[in-house]
Amino acid sequence: MVLRYRSLMGGSQHDVEDYISSMEDDRELAKYISIVYLAHLKSLISKGYIPINKDAVKLESELVGLIQSNCEDVYKWVKHENLIYEDFFEALESYLHHKVGAVAGYLALGRSRNDHVAAVLRLYIRDKLIELLVELLKLRKALLERAARYSGIIIPYFTHRQIAQCGDASIYFLSHLHTYTKLWRIIISNLDLLTENPLGAGPAAGTLVDHDFKLLAENLCLNESQIPPYYATGSRLFLLHALSDIALLLSEISRLAEDMFMLNLYARDAIEPPVEHVATSSIIPHKRNLVTLEVARAKANLILGFLTSAISTYSSLPYGYNLELQELNKVFMETIKTSIDTLRIVGDFIKRLEICPETLDSLVTNTTCWSAEFVEYVSIESKKPTRQVYFEIGELIKEGRVVNELYIDVKKLALAKPVAVKLKEAMSEYEGFIREDEETLSKLIKNLSECGNKLLKVHS
């Protein structure tokens, strides 16, 4: 049996149907659609809406098989039959009718594509954010390892794109590590939005079916409580929140890339990036371009554009489900794929980044990056007002005097700062944060796995 919702409308036109169809985009979601269908079926069986017989068990088994094979059989069948469907929901329902017969028709009870897709997206986004968090943990570990390795090496620090101070290299890596620690915890805390259970909301205002919300919660790792149905089907707050978090994360990645460009500009040999991340010009052989970071910066800006377009699309819609919401799915899919890939590449860059102490030593010695420390040092030692010393040192700098004439070891000053003295303690603290977050993520993954295993058990 070929089941088409459009048959109620009458005629169809190939190019029009192809234009509105999300079948290809739904490949990413197909497994999750089948998961939600299976959880829905189990809820209907639990509440007695579907009798447990061989047909119901066959339907259950068919859905389990599709989940385990990533629904490839559905796409092969659609291609073989030369059919166009609005989306994978319609294709799956038609396929199940074809495979198991009329019992598949019970799946339409107590549901709508509107509440089901809201559940599907939550499951998909949750899994993808976990992938993102895994890669972000790897980047955090790489930054911590670099901080430990290059402790005691003096590097320049910038304000207004000019060298402003010099300090321990660990400060740099720990600063980025702190940012990514905060973002990691923001993202995982916001997974709470993805545990809301939209099932039972129907098209917009609920259905007549009394769902087994306890069973749905156990099978899908969602909350047991039901959320308001109009919000459940019409809101994409959870998707846009995730997009916003990702855009913030990638904007920080872009800034890290910019730092590498600045160091490469001011001291060409100060850093030794992994050779695989560097390319040269087709006609200028002396060039050494940090190409992976250039691409990462561009992709970060693209994601900011995706976020803007998604919010623009969303803000123009009335409440309730509108097909424009379907277009947001594609935006998120592209965003999360790009972000995971970018984190993987940037993490590899940082993990294998080398710093050249000799080059940096020369840069620090011959660059005025010590004036703030020198002003403070003289003020403390002479007990003169700091502003008075500030102007005196400023005049010396204007006259072109160098620090060596004043017999001050600026590197020793940089390493004597309280923040530099406490760096080892700080590194130990961030190592503890990483362990805590690994444990949190491990527990979450284990919990989701247990829910999935429970769902895949077929009635005997």
Contacts in CASP RR format, 6 or more apart in sequence:
PFRMAT RR
TARGET T0000
AUTHOR 0000-0000-0000
METHOD contacts of the structure
MODEL  1
MVLRYRSLMGGSQHDVEDYISSMEDDRELAKYISIVYLAHLKSLISKGYI
PINKDAVKLESELVGLIQSNCEDVYKWVKHENLIYEDFFEALESYLHHKV
GAVAGYLALGRSRNDHVAAVLRLYIRDKLIELLVELLKLRKALLERAARY
SGIIIPYFTHRQIAQCGDASIYFLSHLHTYTKLWRIIISNLDLLTENPLG
AGPAAGTLVDHDFKLLAENLCLNESQIPPYYATGSRLFLLHALSDIALLL
SEISRLAEDMFMLNLYARDAIEPPVEHVATSSIIPHKRNLVTLEVARAKA
NLILGFLTSAISTYSSLPYGYNLELQELNKVFMETIKTSIDTLRIVGDFI
KRLEICPETLDSLVTNTTCWSAEFVEYVSIESKKPTRQVYFEIGELIKEG
RVVNELYIDVKKLALAKPVAVKLKEAMSEYEGFIREDEETLSKLIKNLSE
CGNKLLKVHS
1 94 0 8 1.000
1 97 0 8 1.000
1 98 0 8 1.000
1 101 0 8 1.000
2 81 0 8 1.000
2 83 0 8 1.000
2 94 0 8 1.000
2 98 0 8 1.000
3 90 0 8 1.000
3 93 0 8 1.000
3 94 0 8 1.000
3 97 0 8 1.000
4 85 0 8 1.000
4 90 0 8 1.000
4 94 0 8 1.000
5 86 0 8 1.000
5 90 0 8 1.000
6 12 0 8 1.000
6 17 0 8 1.000
6 86 0 8 1.000
14 84 0 8 1.000
17 84 0 8 1.000
17 86 0 8 1.000
18 84 0 8 1.000
20 86 0 8 1.000
20 323 0 8 1.000
21 84 0 8 1.000
21 85 0 8 1.000
21 86 0 8 1.000
21 87 0 8 1.000
22 86 0 8 1.000
22 87 0 8 1.000
22 88 0 8 1.000
22 326 0 8 1.000
22 329 0 8 1.000
23 78 0 8 1.000
23 84 0 8 1.000
23 85 0 8 1.000
23 86 0 8 1.000
23 87 0 8 1.000
23 88 0 8 1.000
23 91 0 8 1.000
25 329 0 8 1.000
25 330 0 8 1.000
25 333 0 8 1.000
26 33 0 8 1.000
26 87 0 8 1.000
26 88 0 8 1.000
27 75 0 8 1.000
27 88 0 8 1.000
28 124 0 8 1.000
28 333 0 8 1.000
29 88 0 8 1.000
29 120 0 8 1.000
29 121 0 8 1.000
29 124 0 8 1.000
29 329 0 8 1.000
30 66 0 8 1.000
30 70 0 8 1.000
30 71 0 8 1.000
30 74 0 8 1.000
30 75 0 8 1.000
30 88 0 8 1.000
30 92 0 8 1.000
31 66 0 8 1.000
31 67 0 8 1.000
31 70 0 8 1.000
31 71 0 8 1.000
32 120 0 8 1.000
32 121 0 8 1.000
32 123 0 8 1.000
32 124 0 8 1.000
33 71 0 8 1.000
33 88 0 8 1.000
33 89 0 8 1.000
33 92 0 8 1.000
33 116 0 8 1.000
33 117 0 8 1.000
33 120 0 8 1.000
34 63 0 8 1.000
34 66 0 8 1.000
34 67 0 8 1.000
34 71 0 8 1.000
34 92 0 8 1.000
35 67 0 8 1.000
35 120 0 8 1.000
35 123 0 8 1.000
35 220 0 8 1.000
35 452 0 8 1.000
35 455 0 8 1.000
36 116 0 8 1.000
36 119 0 8 1.000
36 120 0 8 1.000
36 123 0 8 1.000
36 199 0 8 1.000
36 220 0 8 1.000
37 63 0 8 1.000
37 92 0 8 1.000
37 107 0 8 1.000
37 116 0 8 1.000
38 60 0 8 1.000
38 63 0 8 1.000
38 64 0 8 1.000
38 67 0 8 1.000
38 219 0 8 1.000
38 455 0 8 1.000
38 456 0 8 1.000
39 199 0 8 1.000
39 215 0 8 1.000
39 216 0 8 1.000
39 219 0 8 1.000
39 220 0 8 1.000
39 455 0 8 1.000
40 107 0 8 1.000
40 110 0 8 1.000
40 111 0 8 1.000
40 116 0 8 1.000
40 199 0 8 1.000
40 216 0 8 1.000
41 50 0 8 1.000
41 56 0 8 1.000
41 59 0 8 1.000
41 60 0 8 1.000
41 63 0 8 1.000
41 106 0 8 1.000
41 107 0 8 1.000
42 60 0 8 1.000
42 212 0 8 1.000
42 215 0 8 1.000
42 219 0 8 1.000
42 455 0 8 1.000
43 199 0 8 1.000
43 211 0 8 1.000
43 212 0 8 1.000
43 213 0 8 1.000
43 215 0 8 1.000
43 216 0 8 1.000
44 50 0 8 1.000
44 106 0 8 1.000
44 107 0 8 1.000
44 109 0 8 1.000
44 110 0 8 1.000
44 209 0 8 1.000
45 52 0 8 1.000
45 56 0 8 1.000
45 459 0 8 1.000
46 212 0 8 1.000
46 215 0 8 1.000
47 209 0 8 1.000
47 210 0 8 1.000
47 211 0 8 1.000
47 212 0 8 1.000
49 106 0 8 1.000
49 109 0 8 1.000
49 209 0 8 1.000
50 56 0 8 1.000
50 103 0 8 1.000
50 106 0 8 1.000
52 459 0 8 1.000
55 100 0 8 1.000
55 101 0 8 1.000
55 103 0 8 1.000
56 103 0 8 1.000
56 459 0 8 1.000
57 458 0 8 1.000
57 459 0 8 1.000
57 460 0 8 1.000
58 100 0 8 1.000
58 103 0 8 1.000
59 96 0 8 1.000
59 100 0 8 1.000
59 103 0 8 1.000
59 104 0 8 1.000
59 107 0 8 1.000
60 458 0 8 1.000
60 459 0 8 1.000
61 458 0 8 1.000
62 96 0 8 1.000
62 99 0 8 1.000
62 100 0 8 1.000
63 96 0 8 1.000
64 456 0 8 1.000
64 458 0 8 1.000
66 73 0 8 1.000
66 74 0 8 1.000
66 92 0 8 1.000
67 456 0 8 1.000
68 456 0 8 1.000
71 88 0 8 1.000
71 92 0 8 1.000
73 95 0 8 1.000
74 88 0 8 1.000
74 91 0 8 1.000
74 92 0 8 1.000
74 95 0 8 1.000
77 95 0 8 1.000
77 98 0 8 1.000
78 85 0 8 1.000
78 91 0 8 1.000
78 95 0 8 1.000
83 91 0 8 1.000
83 94 0 8 1.000
85 91 0 8 1.000
85 94 0 8 1.000
87 113 0 8 1.000
87 326 0 8 1.000
89 113 0 8 1.000
89 116 0 8 1.000
89 117 0 8 1.000
93 104 0 8 1.000
93 105 0 8 1.000
93 107 0 8 1.000
93 108 0 8 1.000
96 104 0 8 1.000
96 105 0 8 1.000
96 107 0 8 1.000
97 104 0 8 1.000
97 105 0 8 1.000
109 207 0 8 1.000
109 209 0 8 1.000
110 200 0 8 1.000
110 202 0 8 1.000
110 207 0 8 1.000
110 208 0 8 1.000
110 209 0 8 1.000
110 211 0 8 1.000
111 199 0 8 1.000
111 200 0 8 1.000
111 202 0 8 1.000
111 207 0 8 1.000
111 209 0 8 1.000
112 201 0 8 1.000
112 202 0 8 1.000
112 203 0 8 1.000
112 207 0 8 1.000
112 233 0 8 1.000
114 201 0 8 1.000
114 202 0 8 1.000
114 203 0 8 1.000
114 204 0 8 1.000
114 233 0 8 1.000
114 234 0 8 1.000
114 320 0 8 1.000
114 321 0 8 1.000
115 198 0 8 1.000
115 199 0 8 1.000
115 200 0 8 1.000
115 201 0 8 1.000
115 202 0 8 1.000
115 203 0 8 1.000
115 206 0 8 1.000
115 229 0 8 1.000
115 232 0 8 1.000
115 233 0 8 1.000
116 199 0 8 1.000
118 198 0 8 1.000
118 201 0 8 1.000
118 232 0 8 1.000
118 233 0 8 1.000
118 234 0 8 1.000
118 235 0 8 1.000
119 197 0 8 1.000
119 198 0 8 1.000
119 199 0 8 1.000
119 220 0 8 1.000
119 222 0 8 1.000
121 236 0 8 1.000
121 238 0 8 1.000
121 239 0 8 1.000
121 329 0 8 1.000
121 332 0 8 1.000
122 193 0 8 1.000
122 194 0 8 1.000
122 195 0 8 1.000
122 196 0 8 1.000
122 198 0 8 1.000
122 222 0 8 1.000
122 238 0 8 1.000
123 194 0 8 1.000
123 220 0 8 1.000
125 194 0 8 1.000
125 238 0 8 1.000
125 239 0 8 1.000
125 242 0 8 1.000
125 332 0 8 1.000
125 336 0 8 1.000
126 191 0 8 1.000
126 194 0 8 1.000
126 448 0 8 1.000
127 448 0 8 1.000
128 336 0 8 1.000
128 340 0 8 1.000
129 187 0 8 1.000
129 188 0 8 1.000
129 191 0 8 1.000
129 194 0 8 1.000
129 242 0 8 1.000
129 336 0 8 1.000
130 441 0 8 1.000
130 444 0 8 1.000
130 445 0 8 1.000
130 448 0 8 1.000
131 336 0 8 1.000
131 340 0 8 1.000
132 187 0 8 1.000
132 246 0 8 1.000
132 249 0 8 1.000
132 336 0 8 1.000
132 339 0 8 1.000
132 340 0 8 1.000
132 343 0 8 1.000
133 184 0 8 1.000
133 187 0 8 1.000
133 188 0 8 1.000
133 441 0 8 1.000
134 441 0 8 1.000
135 340 0 8 1.000
135 343 0 8 1.000
135 344 0 8 1.000
135 347 0 8 1.000
136 180 0 8 1.000
136 183 0 8 1.000
136 184 0 8 1.000
136 187 0 8 1.000
136 249 0 8 1.000
136 343 0 8 1.000
137 184 0 8 1.000
137 434 0 8 1.000
137 437 0 8 1.000
137 438 0 8 1.000
137 441 0 8 1.000
138 343 0 8 1.000
138 344 0 8 1.000
138 347 0 8 1.000
138 351 0 8 1.000
139 180 0 8 1.000
139 343 0 8 1.000
139 346 0 8 1.000
139 347 0 8 1.000
139 350 0 8 1.000
140 177 0 8 1.000
140 180 0 8 1.000
140 181 0 8 1.000
140 184 0 8 1.000
140 430 0 8 1.000
140 434 0 8 1.000
141 434 0 8 1.000
142 347 0 8 1.000
142 350 0 8 1.000
142 351 0 8 1.000
143 173 0 8 1.000
143 174 0 8 1.000
143 176 0 8 1.000
143 177 0 8 1.000
143 180 0 8 1.000
143 350 0 8 1.000
144 173 0 8 1.000
144 174 0 8 1.000
144 177 0 8 1.000
144 427 0 8 1.000
144 430 0 8 1.000
144 431 0 8 1.000
144 434 0 8 1.000
145 351 0 8 1.000
146 169 0 8 1.000
146 173 0 8 1.000
146 350 0 8 1.000
146 351 0 8 1.000
146 353 0 8 1.000
147 169 0 8 1.000
147 170 0 8 1.000
147 173 0 8 1.000
147 174 0 8 1.000
147 177 0 8 1.000
147 423 0 8 1.000
147 427 0 8 1.000
147 430 0 8 1.000
148 170 0 8 1.000
148 427 0 8 1.000
150 169 0 8 1.000
150 170 0 8 1.000
150 173 0 8 1.000
150 355 0 8 1.000
151 168 0 8 1.000
151 169 0 8 1.000
151 170 0 8 1.000
151 423 0 8 1.000
151 424 0 8 1.000
151 427 0 8 1.000
152 168 0 8 1.000
152 169 0 8 1.000
152 170 0 8 1.000
152 415 0 8 1.000
152 420 0 8 1.000
153 168 0 8 1.000
153 169 0 8 1.000
153 355 0 8 1.000
153 357 0 8 1.000
153 360 0 8 1.000
154 166 0 8 1.000
154 167 0 8 1.000
154 168 0 8 1.000
154 169 0 8 1.000
154 360 0 8 1.000
154 361 0 8 1.000
154 364 0 8 1.000
154 411 0 8 1.000
154 414 0 8 1.000
154 415 0 8 1.000
155 166 0 8 1.000
155 167 0 8 1.000
155 168 0 8 1.000
155 169 0 8 1.000
155 172 0 8 1.000
155 263 0 8 1.000
155 270 0 8 1.000
155 355 0 8 1.000
155 360 0 8 1.000
155 364 0 8 1.000
156 163 0 8 1.000
156 164 0 8 1.000
156 165 0 8 1.000
156 166 0 8 1.000
156 167 0 8 1.000
156 263 0 8 1.000
156 266 0 8 1.000
156 267 0 8 1.000
156 360 0 8 1.000
156 363 0 8 1.000
156 364 0 8 1.000
156 367 0 8 1.000
156 369 0 8 1.000
157 163 0 8 1.000
157 164 0 8 1.000
157 165 0 8 1.000
157 166 0 8 1.000
157 167 0 8 1.000
157 171 0 8 1.000
157 172 0 8 1.000
157 369 0 8 1.000
158 164 0 8 1.000
158 259 0 8 1.000
158 262 0 8 1.000
161 262 0 8 1.000
163 266 0 8 1.000
163 367 0 8 1.000
163 368 0 8 1.000
163 369 0 8 1.000
164 369 0 8 1.000
164 372 0 8 1.000
165 369 0 8 1.000
165 370 0 8 1.000
165 372 0 8 1.000
165 373 0 8 1.000
165 414 0 8 1.000
166 364 0 8 1.000
166 367 0 8 1.000
166 369 0 8 1.000
166 370 0 8 1.000
166 410 0 8 1.000
166 411 0 8 1.000
166 414 0 8 1.000
167 414 0 8 1.000
167 415 0 8 1.000
167 417 0 8 1.000
167 420 0 8 1.000
168 414 0 8 1.000
168 415 0 8 1.000
168 420 0 8 1.000
168 423 0 8 1.000
169 355 0 8 1.000
170 420 0 8 1.000
170 423 0 8 1.000
170 426 0 8 1.000
170 427 0 8 1.000
171 419 0 8 1.000
171 420 0 8 1.000
171 423 0 8 1.000
172 259 0 8 1.000
174 423 0 8 1.000
174 426 0 8 1.000
174 427 0 8 1.000
174 430 0 8 1.000
176 252 0 8 1.000
176 256 0 8 1.000
177 430 0 8 1.000
178 430 0 8 1.000
179 252 0 8 1.000
180 249 0 8 1.000
180 252 0 8 1.000
181 430 0 8 1.000
181 433 0 8 1.000
181 437 0 8 1.000
183 245 0 8 1.000
183 248 0 8 1.000
183 249 0 8 1.000
183 252 0 8 1.000
184 437 0 8 1.000
185 437 0 8 1.000
186 245 0 8 1.000
186 248 0 8 1.000
187 242 0 8 1.000
187 245 0 8 1.000
187 246 0 8 1.000
187 249 0 8 1.000
188 437 0 8 1.000
188 440 0 8 1.000
188 441 0 8 1.000
188 444 0 8 1.000
190 241 0 8 1.000
190 242 0 8 1.000
190 245 0 8 1.000
191 444 0 8 1.000
193 237 0 8 1.000
193 238 0 8 1.000
193 241 0 8 1.000
193 242 0 8 1.000
194 238 0 8 1.000
194 242 0 8 1.000
195 221 0 8 1.000
195 222 0 8 1.000
195 223 0 8 1.000
196 222 0 8 1.000
196 223 0 8 1.000
196 227 0 8 1.000
196 232 0 8 1.000
196 238 0 8 1.000
197 213 0 8 1.000
197 216 0 8 1.000
197 217 0 8 1.000
197 220 0 8 1.000
197 222 0 8 1.000
197 223 0 8 1.000
197 224 0 8 1.000
197 225 0 8 1.000
197 226 0 8 1.000
197 227 0 8 1.000
198 227 0 8 1.000
198 229 0 8 1.000
198 232 0 8 1.000
198 233 0 8 1.000
199 211 0 8 1.000
199 213 0 8 1.000
199 216 0 8 1.000
199 222 0 8 1.000
200 206 0 8 1.000
200 207 0 8 1.000
200 209 0 8 1.000
200 211 0 8 1.000
200 226 0 8 1.000
200 229 0 8 1.000
200 232 0 8 1.000
201 207 0 8 1.000
201 226 0 8 1.000
201 227 0 8 1.000
201 228 0 8 1.000
201 229 0 8 1.000
201 230 0 8 1.000
201 232 0 8 1.000
201 233 0 8 1.000
202 229 0 8 1.000
202 233 0 8 1.000
203 233 0 8 1.000
203 321 0 8 1.000
204 229 0 8 1.000
204 230 0 8 1.000
204 233 0 8 1.000
204 234 0 8 1.000
204 320 0 8 1.000
204 321 0 8 1.000
205 229 0 8 1.000
205 230 0 8 1.000
206 229 0 8 1.000
211 226 0 8 1.000
213 224 0 8 1.000
213 225 0 8 1.000
213 226 0 8 1.000
214 224 0 8 1.000
216 222 0 8 1.000
216 224 0 8 1.000
217 223 0 8 1.000
217 224 0 8 1.000
218 451 0 8 1.000
218 454 0 8 1.000
219 451 0 8 1.000
219 452 0 8 1.000
219 454 0 8 1.000
219 455 0 8 1.000
220 451 0 8 1.000
220 455 0 8 1.000
221 447 0 8 1.000
221 448 0 8 1.000
221 451 0 8 1.000
221 452 0 8 1.000
226 232 0 8 1.000
230 319 0 8 1.000
230 320 0 8 1.000
233 320 0 8 1.000
233 321 0 8 1.000
234 319 0 8 1.000
234 320 0 8 1.000
234 321 0 8 1.000
234 322 0 8 1.000
234 325 0 8 1.000
235 319 0 8 1.000
236 314 0 8 1.000
236 325 0 8 1.000
236 328 0 8 1.000
239 310 0 8 1.000
239 328 0 8 1.000
239 329 0 8 1.000
239 332 0 8 1.000
240 307 0 8 1.000
240 310 0 8 1.000
240 311 0 8 1.000
240 314 0 8 1.000
240 328 0 8 1.000
242 332 0 8 1.000
243 306 0 8 1.000
243 307 0 8 1.000
243 310 0 8 1.000
243 331 0 8 1.000
243 332 0 8 1.000
243 335 0 8 1.000
244 307 0 8 1.000
246 303 0 8 1.000
246 335 0 8 1.000
246 336 0 8 1.000
246 339 0 8 1.000
247 303 0 8 1.000
247 304 0 8 1.000
247 306 0 8 1.000
247 307 0 8 1.000
247 335 0 8 1.000
249 339 0 8 1.000
249 343 0 8 1.000
250 299 0 8 1.000
250 300 0 8 1.000
250 303 0 8 1.000
250 304 0 8 1.000
250 339 0 8 1.000
250 342 0 8 1.000
251 300 0 8 1.000
251 304 0 8 1.000
253 296 0 8 1.000
253 300 0 8 1.000
253 342 0 8 1.000
253 343 0 8 1.000
253 346 0 8 1.000
254 296 0 8 1.000
254 297 0 8 1.000
254 300 0 8 1.000
254 301 0 8 1.000
256 346 0 8 1.000
256 350 0 8 1.000
257 290 0 8 1.000
257 293 0 8 1.000
257 294 0 8 1.000
257 296 0 8 1.000
257 297 0 8 1.000
257 300 0 8 1.000
257 346 0 8 1.000
258 297 0 8 1.000
260 271 0 8 1.000
260 273 0 8 1.000
260 290 0 8 1.000
260 293 0 8 1.000
260 349 0 8 1.000
261 290 0 8 1.000
261 293 0 8 1.000
263 270 0 8 1.000
263 271 0 8 1.000
264 270 0 8 1.000
264 271 0 8 1.000
264 288 0 8 1.000
264 290 0 8 1.000
266 363 0 8 1.000
267 359 0 8 1.000
267 360 0 8 1.000
267 363 0 8 1.000
268 288 0 8 1.000
269 356 0 8 1.000
269 359 0 8 1.000
270 355 0 8 1.000
270 356 0 8 1.000
270 359 0 8 1.000
270 360 0 8 1.000
270 363 0 8 1.000
271 353 0 8 1.000
271 354 0 8 1.000
271 355 0 8 1.000
271 356 0 8 1.000
272 353 0 8 1.000
272 354 0 8 1.000
272 355 0 8 1.000
272 356 0 8 1.000
273 290 0 8 1.000
273 349 0 8 1.000
273 352 0 8 1.000
273 353 0 8 1.000
273 354 0 8 1.000
274 348 0 8 1.000
274 349 0 8 1.000
274 352 0 8 1.000
274 353 0 8 1.000
277 290 0 8 1.000
277 291 0 8 1.000
277 292 0 8 1.000
277 293 0 8 1.000
277 345 0 8 1.000
277 348 0 8 1.000
277 349 0 8 1.000
278 288 0 8 1.000
278 289 0 8 1.000
278 290 0 8 1.000
278 291 0 8 1.000
279 289 0 8 1.000
279 291 0 8 1.000
280 286 0 8 1.000
280 287 0 8 1.000
280 288 0 8 1.000
280 289 0 8 1.000
281 287 0 8 1.000
281 289 0 8 1.000
292 345 0 8 1.000
292 346 0 8 1.000
292 349 0 8 1.000
293 346 0 8 1.000
293 349 0 8 1.000
295 345 0 8 1.000
296 342 0 8 1.000
296 345 0 8 1.000
296 346 0 8 1.000
299 338 0 8 1.000
299 342 0 8 1.000
300 342 0 8 1.000
302 338 0 8 1.000
303 335 0 8 1.000
303 338 0 8 1.000
303 339 0 8 1.000
306 331 0 8 1.000
306 334 0 8 1.000
306 335 0 8 1.000
307 335 0 8 1.000
309 331 0 8 1.000
310 328 0 8 1.000
310 331 0 8 1.000
310 332 0 8 1.000
313 324 0 8 1.000
313 327 0 8 1.000
313 328 0 8 1.000
314 324 0 8 1.000
314 325 0 8 1.000
314 328 0 8 1.000
316 324 0 8 1.000
317 324 0 8 1.000
317 325 0 8 1.000
361 411 0 8 1.000
364 370 0 8 1.000
364 410 0 8 1.000
364 411 0 8 1.000
368 397 0 8 1.000
368 403 0 8 1.000
369 410 0 8 1.000
370 403 0 8 1.000
370 408 0 8 1.000
370 410 0 8 1.000
370 413 0 8 1.000
370 414 0 8 1.000
371 393 0 8 1.000
371 394 0 8 1.000
371 397 0 8 1.000
373 410 0 8 1.000
373 413 0 8 1.000
373 414 0 8 1.000
373 417 0 8 1.000
374 393 0 8 1.000
374 403 0 8 1.000
374 406 0 8 1.000
374 408 0 8 1.000
374 410 0 8 1.000
374 413 0 8 1.000
375 386 0 8 1.000
375 389 0 8 1.000
375 390 0 8 1.000
375 393 0 8 1.000
376 386 0 8 1.000
377 408 0 8 1.000
377 413 0 8 1.000
378 384 0 8 1.000
378 389 0 8 1.000
378 392 0 8 1.000
378 393 0 8 1.000
379 385 0 8 1.000
379 386 0 8 1.000
379 389 0 8 1.000
382 389 0 8 1.000
396 406 0 8 1.000
403 410 0 8 1.000
414 420 0 8 1.000
END
